[in-house]
Amino acid sequence: MSAPVSADADPISDPPSSPPTWSALPLDAWQDTYLTLHRWTQVVGKVRLALAPMQNHWWNVTLHVTPRGLSTGPMPYGTRAFGMELDFIDHALKIETTTGTSAAIALAPRSVADFYQETIDRLRSLGLDVRIWSTPVEVEDRTPFELDHAHASYDPSAAERCWRVFVQVDRVMKAFGSGFLGKASPVHFFWGSFDMAASRYSGRLAPPHPGTPNVARFVMREAYSHEVSACGFWPGFGLGEPAFYAYAYPEPERYRDQPVGPDGAYYHESIREFILPYEVVRTAASPDGALLSFLRSTYEAAATTGHWDRAALER
């Protein structure tokens, strides 16, 4: 059996015909697709929310990276189960059931209203009568899906590039997570905020979260019920560029003053998070090493200033 590869090692070079490992993802080049795709993922995610048994911190509602896109994984429907996958290679929403039936919806320029209605129709054609709350969350424009004809863009190459970045983020964040023994989330995709995320917990309760705009307070209080050090990747709407982020809740004293790597990382005062622009990682001599430096140093900043029991929590 071959020896394991260090998480700090440079990735094996892709053959010339393969897409770039860390693709360029300038927000202004695909913003309209981003806004439409965000709402499409919410349609799929809300189906999972309606059916999956509750897990702490809403882990039951997330999507997960697959070799073709983003998937719900299996969801219970009576004694049956089915799954939904946004496939960014074939550019289709695929629905498959445990009884062998399936359906597909093309991912192409079309309104959110059209995508929503066809999704519900295809589910019903498979005997899956799922009712969801059709109002989007964590966005300023709260137009219900069935009335949203404004968001109708889809650039397949841009959507595929974004997913391929998610694949790399998923890979490196899972390597980072292997050294933690305490309670930790999977690496997963939150469709409300359209970001890849992972969280580590100290084991102690946190004060009730005060809430955030466009999100119900009970949602935030469940999400942040315990002390957490979180990190992830955001394609950038709001910041104006794709970036990695890290934060602690509640934020310990002197957390923001801790040194973090690599060069280019900084503490963003208005959103109260450490930020590492994606371009810093993409153009680094070792993108994996640059990202791991950010993930490790921001976690250490939270664990040290928050007085976590690191001897018990770390491998």
Helices and strands as residue ranges (DSSP letters): G 27-29, H 31-51, G 56-61, E 64-65, E 69-71, E 75-77, E 80-87, E 92-97, E 102-106, H 112-125, G 145-147, H 156-177, E 188-190, E 195-205, H 217-223, E 226-234, E 243-249, G 255-257, E 266-268, E 273-277, H 278-282, H 287-305, H 310-313
